[in-house]
């Protein structure tokens, strides 16, 4: 684990925000090493040099994400969006299958099930999702942390309830991967985007699947999903990859070139240290809100804090150099490794006026 001094020095070397940036739940900041890698990747294309290293970056990202998620790299697919990964899962379900979801969860976790038109999609409050699994439920799909307000799902209870009723589980870690400890092995399927807490560019998202692929059909498979991609550029793919790579989508190479360095940084800092740092700042903000007579949406242990009734102040805060989000009328602040206690206090001071 990194010492506090090492943690702070690494962060200072990588980030130079020009604002009080408390909006990682929308987009994470790019580390300096990531920006440099993106520039070098662009030069490779501009100068006509071989792109071999960019394909190596994809595999390095797959391996790094696998370590973060706690599964073998052979169980990680590299794609472009959570919605696409959800779509593959939705396509695997038989007509009439019941999918249990949380009310008002992020659209990418939900919509592919709805557009099928022949599935029974049932929504319940997040707090009741574990108790709402029932005989006949085929799949439970939920975000680990809610995008709108940071509430954390009771994943252990959900997992046990799903197992008891023979349901599969699908967890979106997009608002959690990078600060909340992950155990993808505990669920049938998980997914996460790269551009939030993982500090990467847009254009990459990971999917984890069981060793036996969980009954998924690689309906979006192209040449990169082949066991020998470069021998599979023409005609139908004769042999799909023997690993989760059969669910890969054509890689946004520049994105993975940058993301590799972002994931390196998270590993250097240590996931436990990032978690402790982020949650401590969020708790500082919650305590400050209480002193102001404000109550956030209850989300203990979350790095995301949502305050009802204050979303309308987002434009004025942005003009003052404080970046937060307005989500459904709530002011949403998200605290990550480049934030400091001074950032929290500046937001509290602005809200006190």
C-alpha positions in Angstrom: 0.0 0.0 0.0 1.2 3.5 -0.8 2.1 5.8 2.0 0.2 9.1 2.2 3.3 11.0 1.0 3.8 8.7 -2.0 0.1 8.8 -2.9 0.0 12.6 -2.8 3.3 13.0 -4.8 2.1 10.6 -7.5 -1.2 12.4 -7.8 0.4 15.9 -8.0 2.7 14.7 -10.7 -0.2 13.5 -12.9 -3.0 16.0 -12.5 -3.2 19.8 -13.0 -6.9 20.7 -12.8 -7.8 24.3 -13.5 -11.0 24.0 -11.5 -12.3 22.4 -8.3 -13.2 19.3 -10.2 -15.8 17.2 -8.3 -17.5 15.5 -11.3 -15.7 12.2 -11.8 -19.1 10.4 -11.9 -19.5 12.1 -15.3 -15.9 12.0 -16.5 -12.6 11.3 -14.8 -9.6 13.5 -15.4 -6.8 12.2 -17.6 -3.4 11.7 -15.9 -0.4 13.3 -17.6 1.0 9.9 -18.6 -2.3 9.1 -20.3 -2.3 12.4 -22.3 1.3 11.7 -23.4 0.3 8.1 -24.5 -2.6 9.5 -26.5 -0.3 12.0 -28.2 2.2 9.3 -29.1 -0.5 7.0 -30.4 -1.8 9.8 -32.7 1.7 10.4 -34.0 2.0 6.7 -34.9 -1.0 7.1 -37.2 0.1 10.5 -38.5 3.6 9.3 -39.3 2.6 6.0 -40.8 4.5 3.9 -38.3 3.5 0.3 -37.3 0.6 0.1 -34.8 1.8 -3.1 -33.2 2.3 -1.4 -29.8 -1.4 -0.2 -29.8 -2.6 -3.8 -30.0 -0.3 -4.7 -27.2 -1.9 -1.9 -25.1 -5.3 -3.6 -25.5 -4.0 -6.8 -24.0 -2.2 -4.9 -21.2 -5.5 -3.1 -20.4 -7.4 -6.5 -20.4 -4.8 -7.9 -17.9 -4.8 -4.8 -15.7 -8.6 -4.7 -15.5 -8.7 -8.4 -14.7 -6.4 -7.8 -11.7 -8.7 -5.0 -10.5 -11.8 -7.1 -11.0 -10.3 -10.2 -9.4 -10.7 -12.6 -12.4 -8.4 -14.2 -14.9 -7.8 -12.1 -18.1 -9.4 -14.9 -20.1 -12.7 -13.9 -18.6 -12.5 -10.3 -19.7 -13.8 -8.9 -23.0 -12.8 -5.5 -24.3 -15.6 -3.6 -25.9 -16.9 -0.1 -26.4 -19.9 0.5 -24.2 -21.9 -1.0 -21.3 -25.0 -0.8 -23.5 -23.4 -3.1 -26.1 -22.4 -5.6 -23.4 -25.9 -5.4 -21.9 -27.2 -6.1 -25.4 -25.2 -9.3 -25.7 -26.6 -10.5 -22.4 -30.2 -9.5 -23.3 -29.9 -11.3 -26.6 -29.1 -14.6 -24.8 -32.3 -14.7 -22.8 -35.3 -16.8 -24.0 -38.5 -15.0 -24.8 -40.6 -14.4 -21.7 -37.6 -14.5 -19.3 -37.9 -12.2 -16.3 -35.2 -9.6 -15.7 -35.2 -7.9 -12.3 -33.8 -4.3 -12.2 -33.5 -1.4 -9.9 -35.9 1.6 -10.4 -34.3 4.5 -12.3 -31.0 2.7 -12.7 -28.7 3.9 -15.5 -30.2 3.4 -19.0 -27.3 1.4 -20.4 -28.0 -1.3 -17.8 -31.7 -1.4 -18.6 -32.7 -0.4 -22.1 -31.4 -3.5 -24.0 -33.7 -5.6 -22.0 -36.7 -3.4 -22.7 -36.1 -3.1 -26.5 -36.3 -6.9 -26.8 -40.0 -6.5 -26.4 -40.5 -10.1 -25.3 -38.9 -10.1 -21.9 -40.6 -9.5 -18.6 -38.6 -6.6 -17.1 -39.5 -5.9 -13.5 -38.3 -2.8 -11.6 -38.2 -2.4 -7.8 -36.5 0.1 -5.4 -32.8 -0.6 -5.1 -33.2 -1.3 -1.4 -35.6 -4.1 -2.2 -33.8 -5.8 -5.1 -32.3 -8.7 -3.1 -35.6 -9.6 -1.5 -37.5 -9.3 -4.8 -35.7 -12.1 -6.5 -38.2 -14.9 -6.9 -38.6 -18.3 -8.6 -38.6 -17.8 -12.3 -36.4 -14.7 -12.2 -33.8 -15.4 -14.9 -31.4 -12.5 -14.4 -30.9 -9.6 -11.9 -29.2 -6.6 -13.4 -28.1 -3.7 -11.3 -25.4 -1.0 -10.9 -23.0 -1.5 -8.0 -23.3 2.3 -7.3 -26.2 4.3 -8.6 -25.2 7.0 -11.1 -27.8 9.5 -9.9 -27.1 9.5 -6.2 -24.2 7.1 -5.3 -26.3 4.6 -3.4 -24.4 1.3 -3.2 -26.3 -1.9 -3.9 -26.2 -4.7 -1.3 -24.4 -7.0 -3.6 -23.7 -9.8 -1.2 -27.4 -10.1 -0.3 -28.3 -9.9 -4.0 -25.8 -12.6 -4.9 -27.1 -15.0 -2.2 -30.7 -14.4 -3.1 -30.0 -15.0 -6.8 -28.2 -18.2 -6.1 -31.1 -19.4 -3.9 -33.5 -18.8 -6.8 -31.3 -20.0 -9.6 -31.1 -16.5 -11.2 -28.0 -15.1 -13.0 -26.5 -11.8 -11.9 -25.2 -8.8 -14.0 -23.5 -5.9 -12.2 -22.5 -2.7 -13.8 -19.4 -1.3 -12.0 -19.1 1.8 -14.1 -19.6 4.1 -11.1 -17.6 1.9 -8.8 -14.6 0.4 -10.6 -11.5 2.4 -9.6 -12.6 3.3 -6.0 -14.9 0.5 -4.8 -13.4 -2.9 -4.3 -14.6 -5.4 -6.9 -15.1 -9.1 -6.9 -16.3 -9.9 -10.4 -15.9 -13.6 -9.7 -18.9 -13.4 -7.4 -21.3 -12.6 -10.3 -22.1 -14.2 -13.6 -21.5 -11.0 -15.6 -20.1 -7.6 -14.8 -19.3 -4.5 -16.9 -17.6 -1.1 -16.5 -16.7 1.8 -18.7 -13.2 3.3 -18.7 -13.8 7.1 -18.7 -15.0 7.7 -15.2 -13.2 6.4 -12.1 -10.7 4.4 -14.2 -9.4 7.7 -15.5 -9.3 6.6 -19.2 -10.5 8.2 -22.4 -14.0 7.5 -23.8 -14.5 4.4 -26.1 -13.7 1.4 -23.9 -15.8 -0.8 -21.7 -15.0 -4.2 -20.1 -17.3 -7.3 -19.7 -16.5 -10.2 -17.4 -18.1 -13.6 -18.1 -17.9 -17.0 -16.5 -15.4 -19.6 -17.6 -18.2 -21.3 -19.7 -19.3 -17.9 -21.1 -22.7 -18.1 -19.2 -24.7 -19.1 -22.3 -23.9 -15.9 -24.2 -23.7 -15.9 -28.0 -21.2 -13.4 -29.4 -23.8 -11.7 -31.6 -21.5 -8.7 -32.2 -18.4 -10.7 -33.0 -16.1 -9.5 -35.8 -12.6 -10.4 -36.8 -11.1 -9.3 -33.4 -13.2 -12.0 -31.7 -11.5 -14.8 -33.6 -8.9 -17.1 -32.1 -6.5 -15.9 -34.8 -7.8 -12.4 -35.6 -5.4 -11.6 -38.5 -6.3 -14.9 -40.2 -10.0 -14.1 -39.8 -10.5 -10.8 -41.7 -12.5 -12.3 -44.6 -15.6 -14.5 -44.6 -17.3 -15.9 -41.5 -15.0 -16.4 -38.4 -14.1 -20.1 -38.5 -12.9 -20.3 -34.9 -14.0 -17.9 -32.2 -11.5 -17.1 -29.4 -11.4 -19.7 -26.7 -11.5 -16.9 -24.1 -13.9 -14.0 -23.4 -12.1 -12.2 -26.2 -14.9 -13.8 -28.4 -17.0 -11.0 -27.0 -14.6 -8.2 -28.0 -15.6 -5.4 -30.2 -13.2 -3.6 -32.6 -10.9 -1.8 -30.4 -10.6 2.0 -30.2 -6.8 1.8 -30.2 -6.0 5.3 -29.1 -8.3 4.8 -26.1 -6.6 1.7 -25.0 -3.2 3.3 -25.5 -4.2 6.0 -22.9 -6.2 3.7 -20.7 -3.2 1.4 -20.2 -1.3 4.2 -18.4 -4.4 5.2 -16.3 -4.8 1.6 -15.1 -1.1 1.6 -14.3 -1.5 4.6 -12.1 -4.4 3.1 -10.2 -2.4 0.0 -9.5 0.6 2.1 -8.4 -1.6 4.0 -5.9 -3.4 0.9 -4.7 -7.1 0.3 -4.9 -7.4 0.2 -1.1 -5.7 3.6 -0.8 -7.9 5.2 -3.5 -11.0 3.8 -1.8 -10.0 5.2 1.6 -9.0 8.6 0.1 -12.3 9.0 -1.9 -14.7 7.9 0.8 -12.9 10.1 3.5 -13.5 13.2 1.3 -17.2 12.2 0.7 -17.7 11.8 4.4 -16.1 15.2 5.0 -18.6 16.7 2.6 -21.5 14.8 4.3 -20.4 16.2 7.7 -20.2 19.7 6.3 -23.7 19.4 4.8 -25.1 18.5 8.2 -23.5 21.6 9.6 -25.3 23.6 6.9 -28.6 21.9 7.7 -28.6 19.9 4.5 -29.2 16.1 4.2 -27.8 14.2 1.2 -29.4 11.1 -0.2 -28.4 8.3 2.2 -25.4 6.5 0.6 -23.1 5.4 3.3 -19.6 4.4 2.2 -20.0 6.0 -1.3 -17.6 8.4 -3.0 -20.7 10.0 -4.6 -22.8 12.4 -2.6 -26.2 13.7 -4.0 -28.0 16.6 -2.3 -31.7 17.1 -3.0 -32.9 20.5 -4.1 -29.5 22.0 -4.9 -29.1 20.8 -8.5 -30.1 24.2 -9.8 -27.0 25.7 -8.4 -24.7 23.7 -10.8 -24.4 26.6 -13.4 -23.3 29.2 -10.8 -20.9 26.8 -9.2 -19.4 26.0 -12.6 -19.0 29.8 -13.2 -17.1 29.9 -9.9 -14.8 27.1 -11.0 -16.4 24.3 -9.1 -17.5 21.4 -11.3 -20.4 19.2 -10.1 -23.5 17.7 -11.8 -27.2 18.4 -11.7 -29.0 15.0 -11.6 -32.8 15.0 -11.3 -32.7 18.2 -9.3 -30.0 16.9 -7.0 -26.5 18.4 -6.8 -24.1 15.4 -7.3 -20.5 15.7 -6.1 -18.0 12.8 -6.8 -14.7 12.6 -5.0 -11.7 10.9 -6.5 -8.0 10.6 -6.0 -7.1 14.1 -7.3 -9.4 15.8 -4.9 -8.3 17.3 -1.5 -10.0 18.4 1.7 -9.6 22.0 0.4 -11.8 21.1 -2.6 -14.5 19.8 -0.2 -14.3 23.0 1.9 -14.5 25.2 -1.2 -17.7 23.5 -2.3 -19.2 23.7 1.2 -18.3 27.4 1.5 -20.0 28.1 -1.9 -23.1 26.3 -0.8 -23.3 28.3 2.5 -23.9 31.5 0.6 
